[in-house]
Amino acid sequence: MSSNNRKTKLEYGDFQTPPALAEMVCRKLVELNVNPGTIIEPTCGIGNFIQAAARSFPSAAKIIGVEINQNYLKEVRLNKQLFQDERCDIWHGDFFDFDWKSLVDRCSTRLLVLGNFPWVTNSQQGTIGSENLPKKNNFQNHSGLDALTGKSNFDISEWMLIQAVQWLQKRDADLAMLCKTSTARKLLNYLHSQKLNLADCATYKIDAKKYFDANVDACLLVCKFDAHSRNYFCDVFSSLETSDCHRIGYHNNLLVKDINSFSKLSNLYAVNSGTKWRSGVKHDCSNVMEFRKIDNYFVNTFGEVVDIEDTYLFPLIKGSGVAQNRINATDRYMLITQKFIGESTENIKKIAPKTGRYLEDCGQYLDNRKSKIYQNNPRFSIFGVGDYTFKLWKIAICGLYKKLDFRLIGEIADKPVVFDDTVYFLGFDDEGVARQTFELLNSPAAINFYSAIVFWDEKRPIKSSILNCLNLALLADWEFVTADAHR
């Protein structure tokens, strides 16, 4: 594939829906009693969904496809079957500039919006210099640090789906879109947060590797809309063929993976649990800030032997080490330049002159860190640091791994252990309290509680917001009552 063709494929999120899958999707919609008068496919590509819809919905009066790519439109126009069907109308248009409201407002019959939006993120589009993007705005309303540290990155399909559900508010309509499973949940989150209308919602898992050669969890998302319902749940099916499902839904504004399982332990949930899980240190410059200790020498990840004091160096266990239980020893170290966020770093050169010189010599790398969080902060700043960083005992878990493996970690080389920012942890001064908490977190009640919440298909399935939902004081009482009942 030429570089231009590859860029085009990336730019348009070019996962053309195979005819067989388009037919299966339309058959499922018929099975679900979807009966549209008008069908719109906003990014119709080479027309496979249009063709499948034309066959599956003979009573539909109008089938409209819109496509930005002129090469695809040429291919569609060569499809005699489509152009012999007077109901089918294919237009050239850019989703981000098209007047969808006028088109939808002209549809007086039940409307079905059907298709397969691009499976790429806004940051990926920016990387390849794409102009196939919505106008930039913080549409998810992330604030402060969240907006600056990556949560404002989103799938283009997420933005497009939000536009589509806006068109379908206050009317009888259906939405059927192929998308990442995580994107479907984000749409449900958006509908819930904005208190928009939703009558019914379901996802049906599809084999993205088979149909698109994509290693992602993907689904058919089907939503029904009317003028008044606000049903913020989603029935999750493991395939297009199965009738077995579980329901995701909300508990106190928390989206729960299995609402039925969670309800049995929901008394352990607390909005303000008193527990504060922290993330590890964020520095965005591992070449300068991380080292291996080899024969009593510190070697940075540039491969340079560095002569610095150990004053600001702390033993480091990365997320993979936590997940794989490599927690009793480490040859890795991290330079911790502050005891709390915003602390002046001017004293480093006085307290540890060689460390100060090292930071000055590497200043260009630290100064060029892209994240805006470092702007207007002391030079050599880090984040994810506070008194909790220096606790002697910690319970830690890696957010990237798909397993609830908590680790109890003490000092290494007479210093508290630090983690990278893929790790979440609780800090303790008292070993006894740390061990008691560790036992609680590994109890069946705690594991079942978290298992009912965590969506394992996400890139970072374990988050501090999830970990903080469990009230450990209530859990301790629960365990005591349960143990007493078995005596």
TIMAR-498248 format. One record per residue (C-alpha): z, x negated, y. Coordinates in steps of 0.02 Angstrom, whole numbers, plus 32768, in hexadecimal, padded with zeros to 4 digits. Layout:
BEGIN
ZXY;...
This chain:
BEGIN
800080008000;7FCF7FB980AA;80577F9B812C;800F8025819B;800C80A2810C;80BD807280DB;80F98089818F;80A381348193;80F6816480F0;81A181308133;8183817C81DE;815E8229819B;81DC8222810C;81438238809F;818282887FFF;80F382FF7FDA;813283897F67;80D883847EBF;807E84287E96;80E884427DF9;818B84397E5C;814684AA7EE6;811B852B7E60;81C9851D7E13;821B85367EBC;81B485D07EE2;81D8861A7E36;829386027E56;8283865C7EFD;822C86EE7EA8;82B786F07E27;833586F87EB7;82D987927EFC;829A87387F96;820F87A87FD7;81CA876A807D;814A87BE80EC;8127871A8146;813686688104;813E85CD8173;8137851A8136;815F84AE81CF;812484088182;80A2843E8104;8055839480D8;7FC283AA8061;7FEE84618042;803D84637F95;80C984DA7FCA;804E85488029;7FE385587F8E;8078857D7F1D;80BC85FE7F98;801386547FA4;8013866E7EE7;80CB869C7ED7;80D987177F68;803E87877F62;809088077FD5;80AA878A8063;803B87BA80F4;803487108147;804D865B810C;805085D88197;8053851C8182;806D849C820D;804A83E281F7;8046834B826C;7FE182D681FD;7F2682F0821A;7EF8829C8175;7F5D831E8117;7F0C83AA8179;7E61836B8146;7E9883708091;7EDD842080A4;7E3B845B80F1;7DDC841E8058;7E4784917FEC;7DD285247FD4;7E56858E7F7E;7EC485898018;7E3A85AB8093;7DF9863D802D;7EA4868F803F;7E9D86E980E6;7F5B86EB80F0;7F65862D80FD;7F5F85DD81A9;7F74851F81BC;7F9784D68269;7FA4842882B0;804C840F8306;80E0839A8320;818283E882E1;81E4839C8372;817183E783F8;8136848783A5;8168852F83F1;81BF85718355;821E85F883B1;817F864F83EA;81368647833B;81D4868A82E8;81ED8712836B;813F87558343;8171876F828C;81AD88228278;81BB881C81BA;823987BD814D;821B87048166;8223867480E9;822885C1812C;81F48553809B;81D2849B807D;820D83E88076;824483908115;824182D08126;82C6827480C0;82E781E7813C;836E81C581BE;835B81B18279;839480FA826B;830B80D781E9;828B8124825F;82C980B782EE;82BF801B8280;820480358260;81E180648315;81B8811882EA;819D819C836E;81B0822682EC;825F824F832A;82BB82D98387;82F582B58437;8394824F8429;843782AB843E;84DF82AF83E7;84B783598399;8546834D831C;85C1833883AD;8612829B8368;8687825283E7;86CA81A78413;86D081268388;867981968308;85DE81A48375;85DB80E8838F;85F780AE82DC;85708107827B;85A081BD8262;851A81EF82DE;849481B28265;84448247820F;83B5827C81A1;831F82BC8202;831F834F8189;83D0837981C1;8397838C8275;82FD83EF823F;8363846281CE;83D88487825E;834484BA82C8;8305852A823C;83AA85858225;83B085A282E0;830885FC82D4;834C866B8249;83EB86A5829E;8406876082B7;837887918244;835387B1818C;8307870F814E;830B868880C8;830785CB80CB;82D085658034;82C884A9804C;82C7840F7FDE;834383908024;83C983147FF9;846483697FB4;84CE8316803A;845B835E80C0;8471840D8079;852E83FA808B;851B83B9813B;84B884558166;854384C2811E;85BF845F8188;8556847F8222;8549853B8200;8605854381E6;863184DB827F;85BF854282F0;85F085E9829E;853986158282;84FB86A18213;84E7867E8159;84DF870480D3;84CE86988037;84B185E38009;848985847F68;844884DB7F32;83E784B27E94;83E383FC7E5F;833783AD7E48;830583097DF9;82D482A47E93;82A9820B7E2A;822F826F7DC0;81DA82CD7E4D;81E682537EE0;821681AB7E93;82B081B17F04;835E817C7ECC;83BD82047F27;841982A37EFA;83A5832E7F30;839D83EA7F23;8346848A7F51;83AD84D87FDC;839E85967FE8;83F085F68076;83E986AF809D;840886EE814D;842D8796819B;846D87D58241;852887D1821F;856487708184;85C686CE8192;85DE869780DE;85FF85DC80E2;85F585B0802B;856E856A7FBA;855285857F00;852084E07EAF;84AC84E67E17;8486844C7DAD;83CC84797D9F;834A84FC7DCA;835D85477D1C;841A85547D04;848585EB7D2E;852A85897D2B;856D85527DD3;860785247E36;862A85557EE9;864B84E27F7B;86A1852D8011;872185168099;87DE8508809B;882984F18149;878284AC8189;8777843080F9;86DA843D808D;8715843D7FD9;86A9840A7F45;86F1848D7ECE;874B85177F2A;878C85697E8A;87DA84C87E46;8820849C7EF1;887585457F06;88ED85197E78;892D84827EDB;890E84BB7F8D;89C984C17FB1;89C384017FB1;894784038041;898583E280F1;892383CD8192;89A8835681D5;89ED830C8135;8A4F82808188;89EB82038122;89738192817D;88F181388114;88A180AA8175;87FA80538160;87EC7F96814E;87B87F1F81D8;87117F358230;86C97E998280;860B7EA48262;85FA7DE78254;86257DAC81A4;85CB7D0581BC;864E7CD4823D;86E77D39820D;86ED7D26814F;870B7C8A80E6;87207C4A8037;87A87BCB8013;875E7B3E7FAB;87CA7AA67F82;883D7ACC8016;87A97AD8808E;87717B7780E3;86B57B9680D6;86667C20813E;85D47C8780FD;855B7C17815C;85927B9680DA;85EA7B2C815E;86917AD6813B;87027B0E81C8;879C7AB18205;88107B388248;88C97B61823C;89017BE881C3;89617C42824C;88E17CCD825F;889E7CC881AD;88D17D4E812F;88A37D648078;88117DDC8068;87EB7E557FDA;87447EAA7FF3;871D7F5A7FB8;86CC7F1E7F17;87697EB97EEE;87D67F537F08;87647FBF7E9D;875B7F3D7E11;88177F197E16;88077E637E4F;88A47E727EB7;89217DEC7E81;88C77D567ECA;88377D317F3E;87D77C9E7F84;87997D068017;87E67D0880C4;87C87D668165;87E87D308217;88567DB4826A;884D7D978325;88BC7E27835F;895B7E808329;89237F238378;88837F6A83C3;88667F2C8474;88E17E9A846B;88AE7E0484D3;88647D75846E;88837CF384F6;891D7CAA84A0;88BF7C788402;88887BD2844E;893C7BAB847F;898E7BDE83DB;89057B9B8368;88927B2683CB;88197B01833C;88047BBB831A;87E67BD883D3;875E7B5183D6;870E7B99833A;87047C468389;86BB7BFD8428;86397B9B83C4;86087C3A8367;86177CA88400;855D7CD08408;85657D28835F;85FD7D8E838E;85B77DB5843B;85157DF783EE;85697E79837E;85037F188398;858A7F9C838C;85C07FE28435;86767FE183FF;86817F29842E;86487F4784E0;86D27F448563;874C7EFC84E5;87947E4C84DE;871E7DC7849C;872A7DAE83DF;87727E5D83CA;87817EB38321;87A77F6882F2;880C7FBB8268;88A57F518291;89587F8182B9;8A097F6C8278;89CC7FBA81D4;89597F2481BA;89EF7EB181A5;8A587F1A812D;8A8E7EB68095;8A617F3C8016;89C57FA88012;8975802F7FA8;88B9801F7FB7;881A80747F7B;8762804C7F9C;870280D97FEF;865A80A97FA4;868380B77EEB;867981597E8B;872581547E3D;87D781787E73;881F80CC7E52;88B780A77EBE;88FB7FF47EBF;89A97FB67EEB;89997F0F7F44;8A1E7E977F7F;8A197DF47FE0;89A77D647FAF;89D97CB27FE1;8A6D7CFA8041;89FD7D5E80B5;89D07E1780BC;89257E408075;889A7E8580E5;88007EE880B3;874F7F0480F0;87217FAC813C;86E77FF98098;879E80048062;88228086808F;88DA805D807C;898F808D809B;8A08800680D6;8ABE7FF380A3;8B4D7F7F80CF;8BB27FB28036;8B727F897F88;8BD580177F37;8B89809B7FAA;8ADC80507F8C;8AF2805D7ECE;8B3281107ED7;8A9E81437F43;8A2780E97ECD;8A6B814F7E3B;8A5581F07E9E;89A081C87EC8;897981A97E11;89CC824A7DD7;895E82D27D89;898183467E1D;894382C67E9C;88A982977E37;887C834F7E1C;889883737ED5;882382EA7F0F;87A4830E7E85;879083BF7EC6;8767837D7F74;86FF82DF7F5E;864182ED7F5B;8614825C7EEB;855B825A7F17;857F82207FC9;8563816B7FFC;861C815B8028;866D81E47FC1;872181B47FE9;875181C380A0;87F481B78101;87E0826E8136;87E482A0807E;8871822B804D;88DC826980DD;88D1831E80A0;895083038016;8A03831D804E;8A63829A7FEC;8B0C82E78015;8AD5838D7FCC;8A8983327F37;8B3082D97F16;8B8983827F15;8B0083CA7EA5;8B13833A7E29;8BD0834D7E2B;8BC884087E08;8B4583EF7D80;8BAB83667D2D;8C4983CF7D37;8BEF84637CE7;8BC283F87C51;8C7383BB7C31;
